Amino acid sequence: MGGAKLTRTQYLNTFIAVISTMLFLFPVFWMFITSLKPMNALFTYPPEVIPANPSFSAYIENFVQNQVMLKYIGNSAIIATGTMVLTLLLAIPCAYALARQNIKGKGFILLILLAVQMLPNIMLAMPLFIFFSKINLVNNFFALFIANTTHALPFAILVLRPYFLSLPSGLEEAAQIDGCNKFSAFWRIILPLVKPGIMTVGVFCFLWGWGDFLFALTLTTDETIRPLTLGLYKFIGEYGTAWNKLMAVATIAAIPIILIFITLQKYIIGGITSGAMKD
């Protein structure tokens, strides 16, 4: 009886998981289907779940005949990678220091990080624009790296700190006895042990840089460095929106994100759950 009850529970959980997955994936499916429809089929009623005459003309026009969108995608990749690298370079030593060093006012520092993380980007955009304008850093990739890092850094520190806290306090001393200095002990012993946390934070920082719109809109006017999030607005005109072209570009833009999650899902999920259990 107990086994049968467990089996029914498993079936129910599987059914709920399948339905939930379908609901979450439906917008992605509809985005792709819309990209295959000609303009005259976009507003038919009832809507076509499967297009009667699918066409890849939106993809050909935007990625073969006109390759401007490829430049926007390249800019987004540069911004996302730069944001991820800069955030990790700052977050790893900060999180390590907050976990391992006896810093006065540590609790207040963590409270400030939590408060800064909750600030909306719109509150930071204008001060950053004024500051970067005075130092001639507007229309520069590095300005976008810094701007996105201000949003990602508190999150990265707060997530990485529990990983360092979970490590035995004697690891560094044991490594130094074996001949390592402090830096080599940190590099060779500590960092490999917090790899899941670093990969988790790196993925989320990359996604924040990839999807940034507000900082890119505020800090750039040069089309040569603007990311894909601003390039998508080329399909939104005064008298209408080219939905099939917009969705075609959005579909291509979503592919790197999907591939990242498929490839690194075990690290992301494991990193989130492990970090949550170690503070």
C-alpha positions as CSV (number, residue, x, y, z in Angstrom):
1,M,0.0,0.0,0.0
2,G,2.8,2.3,0.9
3,G,4.6,1.6,-2.4
4,A,1.4,2.3,-4.4
5,K,0.9,5.6,-2.6
6,L,4.5,6.6,-3.3
7,T,4.0,5.8,-7.0
8,R,0.9,7.9,-7.2
9,T,2.8,10.7,-5.6
10,Q,5.6,10.4,-8.1
11,Y,3.1,10.4,-11.0
12,L,1.4,13.5,-9.5
13,N,4.8,15.3,-9.1
14,T,5.8,14.4,-12.6
15,F,2.5,15.7,-14.0
16,I,2.9,19.0,-12.1
17,A,6.5,19.3,-13.2
18,V,5.5,18.7,-16.9
19,I,2.7,21.2,-16.8
20,S,4.8,23.8,-15.1
21,T,7.6,23.3,-17.6
22,M,5.2,23.7,-20.5
23,L,3.8,26.9,-19.0
24,F,7.2,28.4,-18.6
25,L,8.4,27.4,-22.0
26,F,5.3,28.5,-23.9
27,P,6.5,32.1,-24.2
28,V,9.7,30.8,-25.8
29,F,7.7,28.6,-28.1
30,W,5.4,31.4,-29.1
31,M,8.3,33.7,-29.7
32,F,9.8,31.2,-32.2
33,I,6.5,30.6,-33.9
34,T,5.8,34.3,-34.3
35,S,9.2,34.7,-36.0
36,L,8.1,32.2,-38.6
37,K,4.9,33.9,-39.5
38,P,4.5,36.5,-42.3
39,M,3.1,39.9,-41.2
40,N,-0.4,39.1,-42.6
41,A,-0.6,36.0,-40.4
42,L,0.3,37.6,-37.1
43,F,-3.1,39.0,-36.2
44,T,-5.4,36.3,-37.5
45,Y,-8.1,35.0,-35.2
46,P,-8.0,32.4,-33.9
47,P,-4.2,32.6,-33.8
48,E,-2.2,30.0,-35.6
49,V,-0.4,27.8,-33.1
50,I,1.5,26.2,-36.0
51,P,1.9,28.6,-39.0
52,A,0.3,27.4,-42.2
53,N,3.1,28.9,-44.3
54,P,6.2,29.2,-42.1
55,S,8.9,31.4,-43.5
56,F,12.5,32.1,-42.4
57,S,12.6,35.4,-44.2
58,A,12.9,37.4,-40.9
59,Y,16.0,35.5,-40.1
60,I,17.5,35.8,-43.6
61,E,16.8,39.5,-43.7
62,N,18.3,40.3,-40.3
63,F,21.2,37.9,-40.2
64,V,22.2,37.2,-43.8
65,Q,21.2,40.2,-46.0
66,N,21.6,42.7,-43.2
67,Q,24.1,41.8,-40.5
68,V,23.7,44.8,-38.2
69,M,22.1,42.6,-35.6
70,L,25.2,40.4,-35.5
71,K,27.1,43.5,-34.4
72,Y,24.6,44.2,-31.7
73,I,24.9,40.5,-30.5
74,G,28.7,40.9,-30.5
75,N,28.4,44.0,-28.3
76,S,26.1,42.3,-25.9
77,A,28.6,39.4,-25.6
78,I,31.4,41.9,-24.9
79,I,29.4,43.7,-22.3
80,A,28.2,40.5,-20.6
81,T,31.7,39.0,-20.5
82,G,33.3,42.2,-19.2
83,T,30.6,42.5,-16.5
84,M,31.2,38.9,-15.4
85,V,35.0,39.2,-15.3
86,L,35.1,42.6,-13.5
87,T,32.5,41.4,-11.0
88,L,34.3,38.2,-10.2
89,L,37.7,40.0,-9.9
90,L,36.2,42.3,-7.3
91,A,33.7,39.9,-5.6
92,I,36.0,36.9,-4.9
93,P,38.6,38.8,-2.8
94,C,35.9,40.8,-1.1
95,A,33.8,37.7,-0.2
96,Y,37.0,35.9,1.0
97,A,37.9,38.8,3.2
98,L,34.5,39.1,4.7
99,A,34.5,35.4,5.4
100,R,38.0,34.8,6.7
101,Q,39.3,38.1,8.1
102,N,38.3,39.7,11.4
103,I,37.1,43.0,9.9
104,K,35.6,45.6,12.2
105,G,32.0,46.5,11.2
106,K,31.6,43.4,9.1
107,G,27.9,43.2,9.9
108,F,27.4,46.8,8.8
109,I,29.2,46.1,5.6
110,L,27.0,43.2,4.8
111,L,23.9,45.3,5.6
112,I,25.1,48.0,3.2
113,L,25.7,45.4,0.5
114,L,22.2,44.1,1.0
115,A,20.7,47.6,0.8
116,V,22.7,48.5,-2.3
117,Q,21.5,45.3,-4.0
118,M,17.9,46.4,-3.5
119,L,18.4,49.8,-5.2
120,P,16.7,49.9,-8.6
121,N,19.0,50.6,-11.6
122,I,17.1,53.8,-12.4
123,M,18.5,55.4,-9.3
124,L,22.1,54.7,-10.3
125,A,21.8,55.5,-14.0
126,M,21.8,59.3,-13.8
127,P,24.5,59.7,-11.2
128,L,26.7,57.3,-13.3
129,F,26.0,59.3,-16.5
130,I,27.0,62.5,-14.8
131,F,30.2,61.0,-13.4
132,F,31.2,59.3,-16.6
133,S,30.4,62.4,-18.6
134,K,32.9,64.4,-16.5
135,I,35.7,61.8,-17.1
136,N,34.8,61.3,-20.8
137,L,33.8,57.7,-20.3
138,V,30.4,57.8,-22.0
139,N,30.1,55.7,-25.1
140,N,32.7,53.3,-23.8
141,F,32.4,49.6,-23.1
142,F,34.3,50.0,-19.8
143,A,31.5,52.4,-18.6
144,L,29.0,49.6,-19.2
145,F,31.2,47.1,-17.4
146,I,31.4,49.4,-14.3
147,A,27.7,50.2,-14.4
148,N,26.5,46.6,-14.6
149,T,29.1,45.6,-11.9
150,T,27.5,48.1,-9.5
151,H,24.3,46.0,-9.8
152,A,26.0,42.6,-9.8
153,L,28.7,43.0,-7.2
154,P,26.7,43.0,-4.0
155,F,24.8,39.9,-5.1
156,A,28.1,38.2,-6.0
157,I,29.7,39.0,-2.7
158,L,26.7,37.8,-0.7
159,V,26.5,34.6,-2.6
160,L,30.2,33.8,-2.5
161,R,30.8,34.5,1.2
162,P,28.9,31.4,2.5
163,Y,31.2,29.2,0.3
164,F,34.3,30.6,2.0
165,L,32.7,30.3,5.4
166,S,32.0,26.6,4.8
167,L,35.7,25.8,4.3
168,P,37.7,24.6,7.3
169,S,39.7,27.5,8.8
170,G,42.9,25.5,8.9
171,L,43.3,25.0,5.1
172,E,45.4,28.1,4.6
173,E,47.7,27.3,7.5
174,A,48.1,23.7,6.3
175,A,49.0,25.0,2.8
176,Q,51.5,27.5,4.2
177,I,53.2,24.7,6.3
178,D,53.6,22.8,3.0
179,G,55.4,25.8,1.5
180,C,52.7,27.9,0.0
181,N,52.5,31.6,0.6
182,K,49.1,33.3,1.3
183,F,48.4,34.0,-2.4
184,S,49.3,30.6,-3.7
185,A,47.3,28.9,-0.9
186,F,44.3,31.0,-1.9
187,W,44.8,30.3,-5.6
188,R,45.6,26.6,-5.5
189,I,43.6,25.4,-2.5
190,I,40.7,27.8,-1.7
191,L,39.5,28.8,-5.2
192,P,39.1,25.2,-6.6
193,L,36.9,24.4,-3.6
194,V,34.5,27.2,-4.3
195,K,34.3,26.6,-8.0
196,P,30.5,25.9,-8.0
197,G,29.9,29.2,-6.3
198,I,32.1,31.1,-8.7
199,M,30.4,29.5,-11.7
200,T,27.0,30.3,-10.3
201,V,27.8,33.9,-9.8
202,G,29.6,34.1,-13.1
203,V,26.5,32.9,-15.0
204,F,24.2,35.3,-13.3
205,C,26.5,38.2,-13.8
206,F,26.8,37.3,-17.5
207,L,23.0,37.2,-17.8
208,W,22.7,40.6,-16.2
209,G,25.2,42.1,-18.6
210,W,23.6,40.4,-21.6
211,G,20.1,41.7,-20.7
212,D,21.0,45.2,-19.6
213,F,18.9,47.9,-21.1
214,L,18.8,50.9,-18.8
215,F,22.5,51.5,-18.4
216,A,23.1,50.9,-22.1
217,L,20.3,53.4,-23.0
218,T,21.7,56.0,-20.5
219,L,25.4,55.7,-21.1
220,T,25.6,55.1,-24.9
221,T,24.6,57.0,-28.0
222,D,27.0,55.4,-30.4
223,E,25.4,52.6,-32.3
224,T,28.7,50.8,-32.7
225,I,28.8,49.9,-29.0
226,R,25.1,49.6,-28.2
227,P,23.9,46.1,-27.2
228,L,21.2,43.9,-28.6
229,T,18.6,45.1,-26.1
230,L,18.7,48.5,-27.8
231,G,19.0,47.1,-31.3
232,L,15.7,45.4,-30.8
233,Y,14.0,48.8,-30.7
234,K,14.8,49.3,-34.4
235,F,11.7,47.1,-35.1
236,I,9.4,49.3,-33.1
237,G,8.3,52.2,-35.2
238,E,5.9,55.1,-34.8
239,Y,3.2,53.4,-36.9
240,G,3.7,49.7,-36.0
241,T,6.0,47.0,-34.9
242,A,7.6,44.3,-37.1
243,W,6.8,41.5,-34.7
244,N,8.1,38.7,-36.8
245,K,11.5,40.4,-37.2
246,L,11.6,41.4,-33.5
247,M,10.9,37.8,-32.5
248,A,13.4,36.4,-34.9
249,V,16.2,38.5,-33.4
250,A,14.9,37.8,-29.8
251,T,15.0,34.0,-30.6
252,I,18.6,34.2,-31.7
253,A,19.5,36.3,-28.7
254,A,17.9,33.7,-26.4
255,I,20.0,30.9,-27.8
256,P,23.2,31.7,-25.9
257,I,21.2,31.9,-22.6
258,I,19.5,28.6,-23.2
259,L,22.8,26.9,-24.1
260,I,24.5,28.3,-21.0
261,F,21.7,26.9,-18.7
262,I,21.6,23.6,-20.4
263,T,25.4,23.2,-20.3
264,L,25.9,24.5,-16.7
265,Q,22.6,23.6,-15.1
266,K,24.1,21.2,-12.6
267,Y,26.6,23.8,-11.4
268,I,24.0,26.6,-11.3
269,I,21.5,24.5,-9.3
270,G,24.1,22.9,-7.1
271,G,25.7,26.3,-6.5
272,I,22.5,28.0,-5.5
273,T,21.4,25.2,-3.1
274,S,24.9,24.8,-1.6
275,G,25.3,28.5,-1.1
276,A,21.9,28.7,0.6
277,M,22.9,25.9,3.1
278,K,26.3,27.3,4.1
279,D,25.7,30.7,5.6
